[in-house]
Amino acid sequence: MKKFIACLAAGLMMIGALTACSATNARTSQNDKLNVVCTIFPEYDWVREILGSHADNAEITMLLDNGVDLHSYQPTANDIIKISSCDMFIYVGGESDQWVKDALKEATNKNMVVINLMEVLGDTVKEEEVVVGMEAEEEEHEDGEEEGPEYDEHVWLSLKNAKIFCNYIASKLGEIDRANAGDYSANAEAYGKKLVELDQSYQQAVKSAKQNTLLFGDRFPFRYLADDYGLTYYAAFAGCSAETEASFKTIAFLSKKVDELGLGSVLTIEGTKHKIAETIVQNTTGKNQAVRSMDSMQSTTSRDVENGTTYLSIMQTNLEVLKEALN
């Protein structure tokens, strides 16, 4: 990736030479469109909500717009160019975003506001964990030494985190566009109330549930959500795992756990292939558990947005699935 980005440097420098005056004086004219680039759908949707009526005078780009999730994404030359001149760039900040550091070196707008979601959370970011029964990935450095802790990137799957992010994004948009800062703050406050309301619905659903455990025949990107509501979980893989095949030992463990806990559902994340979950069900005593999906928003596209999909609508649907899985 470093070599790829380096190959763009000469071209971007030429672009920078042509646009330096306008880039370094971004937002000096209210006729300029606010240009915001986001890596993933939740960021994109939050920005739209915060801008409100001002979204019509903004260009908002979602880079991961082809169904490829965060862990597999690599920027195109066009993506790097979009980032280079934008007013605000928002990204998650985990291991999957290692390409960002080199991309930002080529920025032509030196006044760009860059938001790293994991940095916004600070010490509340969680280390990715391997729970009992889960397939573990053994990663080593080239020199043979073990790597340091890997942090869970799926910070957007917490309604509490979402409120923190939206308030922060609104404050930074207000710094870029001071004339409309009050509107951005008010929009973030109104949206925050919706997030709190849905958060309370999650709390009530968990409080009244028969079960307190989720079991995923898949990756588990819902660590932040589970911790928010005190839920226990078992899964085939950690949230950032690249594994797609589960061992017999893992299948047997999870199937036995379904029987032990009397679970009526085996969960998966979005997608069409649920082979592991289905295999777990077939290895239980009853063989009658439902396979249900929770959406981690890693494959949401602009077409989904055009059809009315929002961060809140997905989290509301996830709540309904959660109710089914816990009862």
C-alpha positions as CSV (number, residue, x, y, z in Angstrom):
1,M,0.0,0.0,0.0
2,K,2.9,2.4,0.8
3,K,4.3,1.8,-2.7
4,F,0.8,2.3,-4.2
5,I,0.3,5.6,-2.5
6,A,3.8,6.7,-3.3
7,C,3.1,6.2,-7.0
8,L,0.3,8.8,-6.6
9,A,2.5,11.4,-5.0
10,A,3.7,13.0,-8.1
11,G,0.2,13.4,-9.6
12,L,-1.2,14.7,-6.3
13,M,1.6,17.2,-6.0
14,M,0.7,18.6,-9.5
15,I,-2.9,18.7,-8.3
16,G,-1.8,20.4,-5.2
17,A,0.1,23.1,-7.1
18,L,-3.0,23.9,-9.1
19,T,-5.3,23.9,-6.1
20,A,-3.1,25.2,-3.3
21,C,-4.7,28.6,-3.1
22,S,-8.2,27.3,-2.8
23,A,-7.3,24.3,-0.6
24,T,-5.4,26.2,2.0
25,N,-8.2,28.8,2.3
26,A,-11.0,26.3,2.5
27,R,-14.4,27.6,3.5
28,T,-13.5,31.3,3.1
29,S,-16.5,31.6,0.9
30,Q,-19.9,30.5,1.9
31,N,-20.5,29.6,-1.7
32,D,-18.0,26.7,-1.4
33,K,-19.5,23.3,-0.8
34,L,-18.4,21.7,2.5
35,N,-16.5,18.6,1.5
36,V,-16.6,15.6,3.9
37,V,-15.1,12.2,3.2
38,C,-16.1,9.3,5.4
39,T,-14.8,5.7,5.3
40,I,-17.9,3.8,6.4
41,F,-21.7,4.2,6.4
42,P,-22.3,5.1,10.1
43,E,-19.9,8.1,9.8
44,Y,-21.6,9.1,6.5
45,D,-25.1,8.9,8.1
46,W,-24.1,10.8,11.2
47,V,-22.7,13.7,9.1
48,R,-25.9,13.9,7.1
49,E,-27.9,14.1,10.3
50,I,-25.7,16.7,11.8
51,L,-25.7,18.9,8.7
52,G,-29.5,18.6,8.4
53,S,-30.7,21.2,5.8
54,H,-27.2,22.2,5.1
55,A,-26.4,18.8,3.6
56,D,-27.8,20.2,0.3
57,N,-24.8,22.5,0.3
58,A,-22.2,19.8,1.0
59,E,-20.5,17.0,-0.8
60,I,-20.4,13.9,1.5
61,T,-18.5,10.8,0.3
62,M,-18.6,7.3,1.6
63,L,-15.5,5.4,0.5
64,L,-16.7,1.9,1.4
65,D,-19.6,1.9,-1.0
66,N,-19.3,-1.4,-2.8
67,G,-20.1,-4.0,-0.1
68,V,-16.5,-4.6,0.8
69,D,-16.1,-4.4,4.6
70,L,-13.6,-2.4,6.6
71,H,-11.1,-5.2,6.9
72,S,-10.8,-5.9,3.2
73,Y,-10.8,-2.3,1.9
74,Q,-7.9,-0.7,0.0
75,P,-8.3,2.8,-1.3
76,T,-8.3,3.5,-5.0
77,A,-6.3,6.4,-6.6
78,N,-9.6,8.3,-6.9
79,D,-10.2,7.7,-3.2
80,I,-6.8,9.2,-2.3
81,I,-7.5,12.2,-4.4
82,K,-10.9,12.8,-2.7
83,I,-9.3,12.6,0.7
84,S,-6.5,14.9,-0.4
85,S,-8.7,18.0,-0.9
86,C,-11.6,17.5,1.5
87,D,-12.5,19.8,4.4
88,M,-13.0,16.9,6.9
89,F,-12.0,13.3,6.8
90,I,-13.5,10.7,9.2
91,Y,-12.1,7.2,9.7
92,V,-12.3,4.5,12.3
93,G,-8.6,4.4,13.1
94,G,-7.9,0.7,13.8
95,E,-5.5,-1.8,12.2
96,S,-7.6,-1.9,9.1
97,D,-7.0,1.8,8.5
98,Q,-3.2,1.6,8.4
99,W,-3.3,3.0,4.9
100,V,-4.6,6.4,6.2
101,K,-1.3,7.7,7.5
102,D,0.3,7.5,4.1
103,A,-2.7,8.9,2.3
104,L,-2.8,11.9,4.5
105,K,0.8,12.8,3.7
106,E,-0.4,13.6,0.2
107,A,-3.1,16.0,1.4
108,T,-3.3,19.3,-0.6
109,N,-5.6,20.9,2.0
110,K,-3.4,21.4,4.9
111,N,-6.3,22.8,7.0
112,M,-8.2,19.5,6.7
113,V,-9.9,18.4,9.9
114,V,-9.2,14.7,10.5
115,I,-11.3,12.6,12.9
116,N,-10.1,9.3,14.1
117,L,-13.0,7.6,15.9
118,M,-10.9,5.4,18.1
119,E,-8.8,8.4,19.2
120,V,-12.0,10.2,20.1
121,L,-12.9,7.3,22.5
122,G,-9.5,7.3,24.0
123,D,-9.1,4.9,26.9
124,T,-12.5,3.4,26.5
125,V,-11.5,1.6,23.3
126,K,-11.6,-2.2,24.0
127,E,-8.9,-4.7,23.2
128,E,-10.2,-7.5,20.9
129,E,-10.7,-10.6,23.0
130,V,-10.7,-14.3,22.4
131,V,-13.4,-16.0,24.5
132,V,-13.6,-19.7,25.3
133,G,-14.5,-21.8,22.3
134,M,-13.4,-19.2,19.7
135,E,-11.0,-19.9,16.9
136,A,-7.8,-17.9,17.8
137,E,-5.6,-16.3,15.3
138,E,-1.9,-16.4,16.0
139,E,-0.3,-13.4,14.5
140,E,3.5,-12.7,14.7
141,H,5.8,-10.0,13.5
142,E,8.3,-10.9,10.8
143,D,11.1,-11.2,13.4
144,G,9.0,-13.8,15.2
145,E,8.0,-11.6,18.2
146,E,4.3,-11.5,19.1
147,E,2.3,-8.4,18.2
148,G,1.0,-6.0,20.7
149,P,-2.7,-5.8,21.6
150,E,-5.2,-5.5,18.8
151,Y,-8.1,-3.2,19.5
152,D,-11.7,-3.8,18.5
153,E,-12.5,-1.5,15.6
154,H,-16.3,-1.8,15.7
155,V,-16.8,1.2,17.8
156,W,-19.9,2.4,15.9
157,L,-22.0,-0.5,17.1
158,S,-22.6,1.2,20.4
159,L,-25.3,3.8,20.7
160,K,-23.5,5.4,23.6
161,N,-20.4,5.7,21.4
162,A,-22.5,7.1,18.5
163,K,-23.7,10.0,20.7
164,I,-20.1,10.8,21.6
165,F,-19.0,10.7,18.0
166,C,-21.9,12.9,16.8
167,N,-21.2,15.6,19.4
168,Y,-17.5,15.6,18.4
169,I,-18.2,15.7,14.7
170,A,-20.7,18.6,15.2
171,S,-18.2,20.6,17.1
172,K,-15.5,20.1,14.4
173,L,-18.0,21.0,11.6
174,G,-18.8,24.1,13.5
175,E,-15.1,25.0,13.5
176,I,-14.9,24.7,9.8
177,D,-18.2,26.4,9.1
178,R,-18.7,28.9,12.0
179,A,-21.7,30.5,10.4
180,N,-23.8,27.4,10.8
181,A,-22.1,26.0,14.0
182,G,-25.3,26.6,16.0
183,D,-27.4,24.5,13.6
184,Y,-24.9,21.7,13.7
185,S,-24.9,21.7,17.5
186,A,-28.7,21.7,17.6
187,N,-29.0,18.9,15.1
188,A,-26.5,16.8,17.0
189,E,-28.5,17.4,20.2
190,A,-31.8,16.4,18.6
191,Y,-30.2,13.3,17.1
192,G,-28.5,12.4,20.4
193,K,-32.0,12.3,22.0
194,K,-33.0,9.6,19.4
195,L,-29.9,7.6,20.2
196,V,-30.6,7.8,23.9
197,E,-34.2,6.7,23.4
198,L,-33.1,3.7,21.4
199,D,-30.4,2.9,23.9
200,Q,-33.1,2.8,26.6
201,S,-35.1,0.4,24.5
202,Y,-32.1,-1.9,24.3
203,Q,-31.6,-1.7,28.1
204,Q,-35.3,-2.6,28.7
205,A,-35.2,-5.5,26.2
206,V,-32.2,-7.0,27.9
207,K,-33.6,-6.4,31.4
208,S,-36.8,-8.3,30.5
209,A,-35.2,-11.1,28.5
210,K,-35.1,-14.7,29.5
211,Q,-31.5,-15.2,28.3
212,N,-28.4,-13.1,28.7
213,T,-26.2,-14.8,26.2
214,L,-25.7,-14.4,22.4
215,L,-24.1,-17.1,20.3
216,F,-22.7,-16.3,16.9
217,G,-21.8,-18.8,14.3
218,D,-19.7,-16.1,12.6
219,R,-17.4,-13.2,13.5
220,F,-18.4,-11.2,16.5
221,P,-18.2,-7.4,15.8
222,F,-20.8,-6.6,18.5
223,R,-18.4,-6.5,21.5
224,Y,-19.2,-2.8,22.3
225,L,-22.9,-3.5,22.1
226,A,-22.7,-6.6,24.3
227,D,-20.7,-4.7,26.9
228,D,-23.1,-1.8,26.9
229,Y,-25.9,-4.1,28.1
230,G,-24.0,-6.7,30.1
231,L,-24.5,-9.5,27.7
232,T,-22.3,-12.7,27.5
233,Y,-21.4,-14.1,24.2
234,Y,-19.8,-17.0,22.4
235,A,-18.7,-16.9,18.7
236,A,-16.8,-18.8,16.1
237,F,-14.3,-15.9,15.5
238,A,-13.3,-12.6,16.9
239,G,-14.7,-9.5,15.2
240,C,-11.7,-8.7,13.1
241,S,-10.8,-12.3,12.2
242,A,-10.1,-13.1,8.6
243,E,-11.0,-16.8,9.1
244,T,-14.0,-18.2,7.3
245,E,-13.8,-21.9,8.2
246,A,-14.4,-23.2,11.7
247,S,-12.8,-26.3,13.0
248,F,-14.8,-29.3,14.2
249,K,-13.8,-28.5,17.7
250,T,-15.3,-25.0,17.5
251,I,-18.5,-26.3,15.9
252,A,-18.9,-29.0,18.6
253,F,-18.2,-26.5,21.4
254,L,-20.8,-24.0,20.1
255,S,-23.4,-26.6,19.4
256,K,-23.0,-28.0,22.9
257,K,-23.3,-24.5,24.3
258,V,-26.6,-24.0,22.5
259,D,-27.9,-27.1,24.2
260,E,-26.6,-26.2,27.6
261,L,-28.1,-22.8,27.6
262,G,-31.3,-23.7,25.8
263,L,-30.8,-21.1,23.1
264,G,-33.4,-20.7,20.4
265,S,-31.3,-18.8,18.0
266,V,-27.8,-18.9,16.5
267,L,-26.7,-15.5,15.2
268,T,-24.7,-14.4,12.2
269,I,-23.7,-11.0,10.7
270,E,-25.1,-9.7,7.5
271,G,-24.5,-11.6,4.3
272,T,-25.9,-14.6,2.4
273,K,-23.6,-17.4,3.6
274,H,-24.5,-18.7,7.0
275,K,-23.0,-22.2,6.7
276,I,-21.2,-22.2,10.1
277,A,-24.4,-21.2,11.9
278,E,-26.4,-23.8,10.0
279,T,-23.8,-26.4,10.8
280,I,-24.0,-25.5,14.5
281,V,-27.8,-25.9,14.5
282,Q,-27.5,-29.3,12.8
283,N,-25.2,-30.5,15.5
284,T,-27.5,-29.6,18.4
285,T,-29.9,-32.0,20.0
286,G,-33.0,-30.3,18.8
287,K,-31.8,-29.1,15.4
288,N,-34.5,-26.5,15.4
289,Q,-32.9,-23.2,16.4
290,A,-33.5,-20.2,14.2
291,V,-30.6,-18.6,12.3
292,R,-30.9,-14.9,12.6
293,S,-28.7,-12.0,11.4
294,M,-27.6,-8.8,13.0
295,D,-26.3,-6.1,10.8
296,S,-22.8,-4.7,11.6
297,M,-23.1,-2.1,8.8
298,Q,-20.0,-3.2,7.1
299,S,-21.7,-3.8,3.8
300,T,-24.1,-0.9,3.7
301,T,-24.0,1.1,0.4
302,S,-25.4,4.3,-1.0
303,R,-28.1,2.3,-2.7
304,D,-29.3,1.2,0.7
305,V,-29.2,4.8,1.7
306,E,-31.4,5.7,-1.3
307,N,-33.8,3.1,-0.1
308,G,-34.1,4.7,3.3
309,T,-31.5,2.9,5.3
310,T,-30.1,4.9,8.3
311,Y,-27.9,4.1,11.2
312,L,-31.0,4.3,13.5
313,S,-33.1,2.0,11.3
314,I,-30.4,-0.7,11.3
315,M,-29.9,-0.4,15.0
316,Q,-33.7,-0.7,15.5
317,T,-33.8,-3.8,13.4
318,N,-30.9,-5.2,15.4
319,L,-32.9,-4.6,18.5
320,E,-35.8,-6.7,17.2
321,V,-33.4,-9.5,16.3
322,L,-31.8,-9.2,19.8
323,K,-35.2,-9.6,21.4
324,E,-35.9,-12.8,19.5
325,A,-32.4,-14.2,20.3
326,L,-32.8,-13.5,24.0
327,N,-36.3,-15.0,24.4
